[in-house]
Amino acid sequence: MRLHIGSGPIAIEGWTNVDLVAYPGVDVVLDVREPWPFADAELIFAEHFIEHLTLAQGVAFLRECRRVLREDGTLRLSTPNLDWVWLTHYKPPSELTLDEQLIGCLEINRAFHGWGHQFLYNFRTLELALRASGFAHVAPREYGESEIAPLRNLERHERHRDLPHTIP
Protein backbone atom coordinates (compact mmCIF):
# COMPACT_ATOMS: atom_id res chain seq x y z
CA MET A 1 0.00 0.00 0.00
CA ARG A 2 1.19 3.48 -0.92
CA LEU A 3 -0.58 6.37 0.82
CA HIS A 4 -0.72 9.91 -0.54
CA ILE A 5 -1.87 11.96 2.46
CA GLY A 6 -3.46 15.37 1.97
CA SER A 7 -3.70 14.75 -1.75
CA GLY A 8 -6.25 17.45 -2.44
CA PRO A 9 -7.31 17.38 -6.08
CA ILE A 10 -3.88 16.08 -7.20
CA ALA A 11 -4.27 12.31 -7.15
CA ILE A 12 -1.30 10.04 -7.82
CA GLU A 13 -2.15 7.01 -9.91
CA GLY A 14 -1.37 3.72 -8.18
CA TRP A 15 -1.49 5.32 -4.72
CA THR A 16 -4.31 5.50 -2.18
CA ASN A 17 -5.10 9.23 -2.25
CA VAL A 18 -6.36 10.46 1.13
CA ASP A 19 -7.87 13.84 1.93
CA LEU A 20 -10.38 15.47 4.26
CA VAL A 21 -12.37 16.64 1.20
CA ALA A 22 -13.88 14.32 -1.41
CA TYR A 23 -12.07 15.85 -4.38
CA PRO A 24 -12.13 13.91 -7.65
CA GLY A 25 -9.43 11.23 -7.40
CA VAL A 26 -9.56 10.98 -3.60
CA ASP A 27 -9.89 7.31 -2.68
CA VAL A 28 -10.39 7.70 1.07
CA VAL A 29 -11.97 10.71 2.78
CA LEU A 30 -10.38 10.86 6.21
CA ASP A 31 -9.47 13.34 8.92
CA VAL A 32 -5.90 12.17 9.51
CA ARG A 33 -5.93 13.76 12.96
CA GLU A 34 -7.95 10.65 13.90
CA PRO A 35 -6.64 7.04 13.85
CA TRP A 36 -6.21 5.68 10.34
CA PRO A 37 -7.77 2.48 8.99
CA PHE A 38 -4.51 1.47 7.31
CA ALA A 39 -1.70 -0.91 8.19
CA ASP A 40 1.44 -2.31 6.61
CA ALA A 41 1.98 0.61 4.20
CA GLU A 42 5.09 0.48 2.05
CA LEU A 43 5.25 4.24 1.38
CA ILE A 44 3.62 7.43 2.63
CA PHE A 45 3.92 10.73 0.79
CA ALA A 46 2.64 14.08 2.04
CA GLU A 47 3.45 17.30 0.20
CA HIS A 48 2.72 20.68 1.75
CA PHE A 49 0.46 19.11 4.33
CA ILE A 50 2.07 18.84 7.76
CA GLU A 51 2.39 22.64 8.04
CA HIS A 52 -1.43 22.83 8.12
CA LEU A 53 -1.39 21.05 11.49
CA THR A 54 -0.41 22.50 14.84
CA LEU A 55 2.89 21.23 16.25
CA ALA A 56 1.08 18.77 18.54
CA GLN A 57 -1.12 17.56 15.65
CA GLY A 58 1.97 17.29 13.43
CA VAL A 59 3.77 15.06 15.92
CA ALA A 60 0.62 12.94 16.30
CA PHE A 61 0.44 12.72 12.49
CA LEU A 62 4.06 11.53 12.33
CA ARG A 63 3.37 8.90 15.01
CA GLU A 64 0.40 7.67 13.02
CA CYS A 65 2.57 7.49 9.89
CA ARG A 66 5.12 5.39 11.80
CA ARG A 67 2.34 3.15 13.16
CA VAL A 68 0.85 2.32 9.75
CA LEU A 69 4.16 1.94 7.90
CA ARG A 70 5.60 -1.53 7.74
CA GLU A 71 8.96 -1.99 9.47
CA ASP A 72 10.93 -1.11 6.31
CA GLY A 73 8.42 1.49 5.08
CA THR A 74 9.35 5.02 4.07
CA LEU A 75 7.74 8.38 4.72
CA ARG A 76 8.49 11.25 2.33
CA LEU A 77 7.48 14.73 3.45
CA SER A 78 7.81 17.97 1.56
CA THR A 79 6.96 21.07 3.56
CA PRO A 80 7.74 24.78 3.46
CA ASN A 81 11.13 25.47 5.01
CA LEU A 82 11.01 27.94 7.91
CA ASP A 83 14.65 28.79 7.23
CA TRP A 84 13.65 30.02 3.76
CA VAL A 85 10.90 32.19 5.22
CA TRP A 86 13.32 33.52 7.83
CA LEU A 87 16.11 34.30 5.36
CA THR A 88 13.87 35.86 2.71
CA HIS A 89 11.52 37.82 4.98
CA TYR A 90 13.28 38.59 8.23
CA LYS A 91 15.90 41.17 9.08
CA PRO A 92 16.66 42.43 12.56
CA PRO A 93 14.18 45.24 13.37
CA SER A 94 17.11 47.60 13.90
CA GLU A 95 17.92 47.27 10.17
CA LEU A 96 14.39 48.17 9.05
CA THR A 97 12.64 51.48 8.61
CA LEU A 98 9.30 51.88 10.38
CA ASP A 99 7.48 51.27 7.08
CA GLU A 100 9.58 48.12 6.44
CA GLN A 101 8.72 46.88 9.93
CA LEU A 102 5.03 47.20 9.11
CA ILE A 103 5.36 45.51 5.72
CA GLY A 104 7.57 42.79 7.22
CA CYS A 105 4.98 42.06 9.90
CA LEU A 106 2.26 41.67 7.27
CA GLU A 107 4.46 39.49 5.03
CA ILE A 108 5.50 37.18 7.86
CA ASN A 109 1.92 36.68 8.98
CA ARG A 110 0.87 36.02 5.38
CA ALA A 111 3.67 33.45 5.02
CA PHE A 112 2.59 31.68 8.19
CA HIS A 113 -1.19 31.89 8.01
CA GLY A 114 -2.16 33.10 4.55
CA TRP A 115 -2.35 29.57 3.22
CA GLY A 116 -3.75 28.01 6.39
CA HIS A 117 -0.34 27.16 7.86
CA GLN A 118 -0.28 26.37 11.56
CA PHE A 119 3.36 25.46 12.15
CA LEU A 120 6.40 25.73 9.87
CA TYR A 121 9.40 23.46 10.35
CA ASN A 122 13.07 23.88 9.65
CA PHE A 123 15.06 20.70 9.10
CA ARG A 124 16.27 20.38 12.71
CA THR A 125 12.77 20.71 14.15
CA LEU A 126 11.31 18.25 11.65
CA GLU A 127 14.14 15.80 12.28
CA LEU A 128 13.53 15.89 16.04
CA ALA A 129 9.76 15.48 15.55
CA LEU A 130 10.36 12.48 13.28
CA ARG A 131 12.77 10.86 15.72
CA ALA A 132 10.37 11.47 18.62
CA SER A 133 7.70 9.73 16.53
CA GLY A 134 9.76 6.58 16.08
CA PHE A 135 11.62 7.21 12.82
CA ALA A 136 15.19 5.97 13.23
CA HIS A 137 16.59 7.16 9.89
CA VAL A 138 15.95 10.75 8.82
CA ALA A 139 17.67 12.14 5.74
CA PRO A 140 16.97 15.22 3.64
CA ARG A 141 16.65 14.76 -0.10
CA GLU A 142 16.58 17.22 -2.94
CA TYR A 143 13.26 18.18 -4.48
CA GLY A 144 11.99 15.19 -6.47
CA GLU A 145 14.96 12.96 -5.67
CA SER A 146 14.96 9.63 -3.84
CA GLU A 147 16.76 6.30 -3.88
CA ILE A 148 13.28 4.76 -3.94
CA ALA A 149 11.90 4.98 -7.49
CA PRO A 150 8.19 5.47 -6.60
CA LEU A 151 9.16 8.49 -4.45
CA ARG A 152 10.96 10.34 -7.25
CA ASN A 153 9.44 13.43 -8.86
CA LEU A 154 6.26 13.40 -6.80
CA GLU A 155 6.38 17.03 -5.68
CA ARG A 156 4.09 19.42 -7.52
CA HIS A 157 4.55 22.66 -5.59
CA GLU A 158 6.77 25.43 -6.90
CA ARG A 159 10.50 25.51 -6.35
CA HIS A 160 12.50 28.54 -5.34
CA ARG A 161 15.77 28.84 -7.27
CA ASP A 162 18.22 30.41 -4.84
CA LEU A 163 17.21 28.82 -1.54
CA PRO A 164 15.50 25.56 -0.66
CA HIS A 165 12.04 26.79 0.23
CA THR A 166 10.85 23.29 1.00
CA ILE A 167 12.20 20.47 3.09
CA PRO A 168 11.75 17.44 0.84
C-alpha positions as CSV (number, residue, x, y, z in Angstrom):
1,M,0.0,0.0,0.0
2,R,1.2,3.5,-0.9
3,L,-0.6,6.4,0.8
4,H,-0.7,9.9,-0.5
5,I,-1.9,12.0,2.5
6,G,-3.5,15.4,2.0
7,S,-3.7,14.7,-1.8
8,G,-6.3,17.4,-2.4
9,P,-7.3,17.4,-6.1
10,I,-3.9,16.1,-7.2
11,A,-4.3,12.3,-7.1
12,I,-1.3,10.0,-7.8
13,E,-2.2,7.0,-9.9
14,G,-1.4,3.7,-8.2
15,W,-1.5,5.3,-4.7
16,T,-4.3,5.5,-2.2
17,N,-5.1,9.2,-2.2
18,V,-6.4,10.5,1.1
19,D,-7.9,13.8,1.9
20,L,-10.4,15.5,4.3
21,V,-12.4,16.6,1.2
22,A,-13.9,14.3,-1.4
23,Y,-12.1,15.9,-4.4
24,P,-12.1,13.9,-7.6
25,G,-9.4,11.2,-7.4
26,V,-9.6,11.0,-3.6
27,D,-9.9,7.3,-2.7
28,V,-10.4,7.7,1.1
29,V,-12.0,10.7,2.8
30,L,-10.4,10.9,6.2
31,D,-9.5,13.3,8.9
32,V,-5.9,12.2,9.5
33,R,-5.9,13.8,13.0
34,E,-7.9,10.7,13.9
35,P,-6.6,7.0,13.9
36,W,-6.2,5.7,10.3
37,P,-7.8,2.5,9.0
38,F,-4.5,1.5,7.3
39,A,-1.7,-0.9,8.2
40,D,1.4,-2.3,6.6
41,A,2.0,0.6,4.2
42,E,5.1,0.5,2.0
43,L,5.3,4.2,1.4
44,I,3.6,7.4,2.6
45,F,3.9,10.7,0.8
46,A,2.6,14.1,2.0
47,E,3.5,17.3,0.2
48,H,2.7,20.7,1.7
49,F,0.5,19.1,4.3
50,I,2.1,18.8,7.8
51,E,2.4,22.6,8.0
52,H,-1.4,22.8,8.1
53,L,-1.4,21.1,11.5
54,T,-0.4,22.5,14.8
55,L,2.9,21.2,16.3
56,A,1.1,18.8,18.5
57,Q,-1.1,17.6,15.6
58,G,2.0,17.3,13.4
59,V,3.8,15.1,15.9
60,A,0.6,12.9,16.3
61,F,0.4,12.7,12.5
62,L,4.1,11.5,12.3
63,R,3.4,8.9,15.0
64,E,0.4,7.7,13.0
65,C,2.6,7.5,9.9
66,R,5.1,5.4,11.8
67,R,2.3,3.2,13.2
68,V,0.9,2.3,9.7
69,L,4.2,1.9,7.9
70,R,5.6,-1.5,7.7
71,E,9.0,-2.0,9.5
72,D,10.9,-1.1,6.3
73,G,8.4,1.5,5.1
74,T,9.4,5.0,4.1
75,L,7.7,8.4,4.7
76,R,8.5,11.3,2.3
77,L,7.5,14.7,3.4
78,S,7.8,18.0,1.6
79,T,7.0,21.1,3.6
80,P,7.7,24.8,3.5
81,N,11.1,25.5,5.0
82,L,11.0,27.9,7.9
83,D,14.7,28.8,7.2
84,W,13.7,30.0,3.8
85,V,10.9,32.2,5.2
86,W,13.3,33.5,7.8
87,L,16.1,34.3,5.4
88,T,13.9,35.9,2.7
89,H,11.5,37.8,5.0
90,Y,13.3,38.6,8.2
91,K,15.9,41.2,9.1
92,P,16.7,42.4,12.6
93,P,14.2,45.2,13.4
94,S,17.1,47.6,13.9
95,E,17.9,47.3,10.2
96,L,14.4,48.2,9.0
97,T,12.6,51.5,8.6
98,L,9.3,51.9,10.4
99,D,7.5,51.3,7.1
100,E,9.6,48.1,6.4
101,Q,8.7,46.9,9.9
102,L,5.0,47.2,9.1
103,I,5.4,45.5,5.7
104,G,7.6,42.8,7.2
105,C,5.0,42.1,9.9
106,L,2.3,41.7,7.3
107,E,4.5,39.5,5.0
108,I,5.5,37.2,7.9
109,N,1.9,36.7,9.0
110,R,0.9,36.0,5.4
111,A,3.7,33.5,5.0
112,F,2.6,31.7,8.2
113,H,-1.2,31.9,8.0
114,G,-2.2,33.1,4.5
115,W,-2.3,29.6,3.2
116,G,-3.7,28.0,6.4
117,H,-0.3,27.2,7.9
118,Q,-0.3,26.4,11.6
119,F,3.4,25.5,12.1
120,L,6.4,25.7,9.9
121,Y,9.4,23.5,10.4
122,N,13.1,23.9,9.7
123,F,15.1,20.7,9.1
124,R,16.3,20.4,12.7
125,T,12.8,20.7,14.1
126,L,11.3,18.3,11.6
127,E,14.1,15.8,12.3
128,L,13.5,15.9,16.0
129,A,9.8,15.5,15.6
130,L,10.4,12.5,13.3
131,R,12.8,10.9,15.7
132,A,10.4,11.5,18.6
133,S,7.7,9.7,16.5
134,G,9.8,6.6,16.1
135,F,11.6,7.2,12.8
136,A,15.2,6.0,13.2
137,H,16.6,7.2,9.9
138,V,15.9,10.8,8.8
139,A,17.7,12.1,5.7
140,P,17.0,15.2,3.6
141,R,16.6,14.8,-0.1
142,E,16.6,17.2,-2.9
143,Y,13.3,18.2,-4.5
144,G,12.0,15.2,-6.5
145,E,15.0,13.0,-5.7
146,S,15.0,9.6,-3.8
147,E,16.8,6.3,-3.9
148,I,13.3,4.8,-3.9
149,A,11.9,5.0,-7.5
150,P,8.2,5.5,-6.6
151,L,9.2,8.5,-4.4
152,R,11.0,10.3,-7.2
153,N,9.4,13.4,-8.9
154,L,6.3,13.4,-6.8
155,E,6.4,17.0,-5.7
156,R,4.1,19.4,-7.5
157,H,4.6,22.7,-5.6
158,E,6.8,25.4,-6.9
159,R,10.5,25.5,-6.3
160,H,12.5,28.5,-5.3
161,R,15.8,28.8,-7.3
162,D,18.2,30.4,-4.8
163,L,17.2,28.8,-1.5
164,P,15.5,25.6,-0.7
165,H,12.0,26.8,0.2
166,T,10.8,23.3,1.0
167,I,12.2,20.5,3.1
168,P,11.8,17.4,0.8
